């Protein structure tokens, strides 16, 4: 089992993020071969602001969906960078590079 629904994830209908058809949920439940798991819906949603109700623009919602869909690939890439840096001893400027990489991985891997 994994700590999140495994990728790859994809954007459908411009603002919805889904797994592939028949994908595992991450806790052992498989979707039907004709269906996938919804990961996120970046559709319309009103937020109350200091100037009144507002919504994110469509371009922002589409960009957010693309970023969410890329998350499993980004995590995998960061874990590879962390392994390479650890093996080679490279830590970046004053160790900050590797700290940032490790912090991002930890944020993604937080367990409930």
N, C-alpha and C positions, 0 to 999 in steps of 0.2 A: 504494500500500500504506500501511497505517497501523501504528502501533506497538502496537496491541492489537486484539483482535477487536471490530469495530464494534458499536455498540448499534443498536437498543435491546435490552436484556436484560430477561428476565422471570423471576419466581419460579414454579416449578412444584413440585407436591408439597410445598409449604410451606417446603422448605429447599434446593432445587436451583435453580441459576440457569442459564438457557439463552438462546441467541439465538433469533430467530424461525426458522421453517422456511425451509430453502434459503439461509440466510445465508452470507456470505463469512467465512472464518476470520480474515481480517486479513492472510494471506499468499497470497491468491489462490485458495484452494481453497473451492469452494462445497459446502455440505451438500446432500443430496438434498431435493427439495421437500417430502418427508414427514418430514424430520428437521432438527434444529438442533444447534449446538455446545454442549456442556456447559461452562460457564464456571467454576462452583464447586459444590461439594456441602458444605453446612453440616450434614450429617447427624451421626449418632452418631459420636463419636470419643473414646476414652479418653486422658486426659492424666495423667501422673504428677505428683502434687503433694506437698508436704511432709507432708500428712496421708494420702496414699495415692492410688489411682486415682480419677479424677473425670471427669464429663462435663458439658458445658454443658447447661443446662436447655433444654427445647424452645422456650420463648418467646425465649430469647436466640439460639438457632440460627435461628429464623424472622426475628428482627430483623436478624441479620447477613446473611442472604440478601437481605432487602429493601434493605439498605444497599449491598451489592455490586451488585445489579441496578440501582440508581440511579447507579452510578459514571459511566457514559458521559454521562448527562444532567448530573450535577454538574460534570464536567470541562468540558463545553460551556458551562455557565453561568459557571464561573470564567473561562474564556477570554474570554467576552463582557465580563465585568466588567473584566478586565485591559485589554482593548482600549479600553473606554470611559474607564477611569481614565487610561490612557496618553494618549488623545486630548485629554482635558479637563485634564490636568495634576494631577488629584486623586490624592493619595497617602495620605490618611488621617492619623490622629494620628501625627506625627513619622515618617511614611513607613512605619509598621509595617503598616498595612492592606494596602497594595500588596505589601509584602515577603511577608506571609503568603499572599496570593493567588498570587504568583509561585512561592513555595516549594511550594505544593500542586500547582500545574500541573507544575512540574519533577519532583516525586515521581511523578506519574502518567505523565510522558513519558520517564522514564529509559529509555535504550536498553540492551539486553543487551550 
